[in-house]
Amino acid sequence: MNEAQAEQLRQEREAFELRKHQSSSWFTLRLAMGYFGLGLLTLVAALCGFVLFNHAVFSATTSGGALAVLAGDLIAVLATTWRLVLGPSTTITLLPLTKSTDVPGDRA
């Protein structure tokens, strides 16, 4: 192996390690977003549930608003979680970066 090939191999390894680290970081971020969304949904559901279960204390408008907020938040959290956390387009496939498998547009 000549010097140019050794340097190319070193750069390919470095690029692969960088992509591996970025993939790990994105996984951690998606996991944190999922837990945050679950916590936020729980908090909103608890507050709205309190209003709905004590509807005699609150006005009809407040109870209706709580129901609308609960439904909207549930739909928004589920859609966001599916799109950003569980969606198949968010998975990163790690492949060796060689001349035969270079991804178009990946070069600096």
ChimeraX attribute file (.defattr): number of C-alpha atoms within 10 A of each C-alpha:
attribute: neighborCount
match mode: 1-to-1
recipient: residues
	/A:1	6
	/A:2	6
	/A:3	8
	/A:4	9
	/A:5	10
	/A:6	11
	/A:7	12
	/A:8	13
	/A:9	14
	/A:10	12
	/A:11	14
	/A:12	17
	/A:13	15
	/A:14	13
	/A:15	15
	/A:16	17
	/A:17	14
	/A:18	12
	/A:19	18
	/A:20	16
	/A:21	12
	/A:22	13
	/A:23	16
	/A:24	13
	/A:25	12
	/A:26	16
	/A:27	16
	/A:28	12
	/A:29	13
	/A:30	17
	/A:31	15
	/A:32	13
	/A:33	16
	/A:34	20
	/A:35	13
	/A:36	13
	/A:37	19
	/A:38	16
	/A:39	12
	/A:40	15
	/A:41	18
	/A:42	13
	/A:43	12
	/A:44	17
	/A:45	19
	/A:46	13
	/A:47	13
	/A:48	22
	/A:49	16
	/A:50	13
	/A:51	20
	/A:52	19
	/A:53	11
	/A:54	11
	/A:55	14
	/A:56	10
	/A:57	11
	/A:58	13
	/A:59	11
	/A:60	12
	/A:61	9
	/A:62	15
	/A:63	21
	/A:64	16
	/A:65	15
	/A:66	20
	/A:67	17
	/A:68	13
	/A:69	15
	/A:70	19
	/A:71	13
	/A:72	12
	/A:73	17
	/A:74	19
	/A:75	12
	/A:76	14
	/A:77	17
	/A:78	15
	/A:79	14
	/A:80	16
	/A:81	19
	/A:82	13
	/A:83	13
	/A:84	14
	/A:85	20
	/A:86	15
	/A:87	12
	/A:88	10
	/A:89	9
	/A:90	13
	/A:91	12
	/A:92	14
	/A:93	9
	/A:94	11
	/A:95	12
	/A:96	15
	/A:97	18
	/A:98	15
	/A:99	9
	/A:100	7
	/A:101	9
	/A:102	13
	/A:103	11
	/A:104	6
	/A:105	6
	/A:106	7
	/A:107	6
	/A:108	3
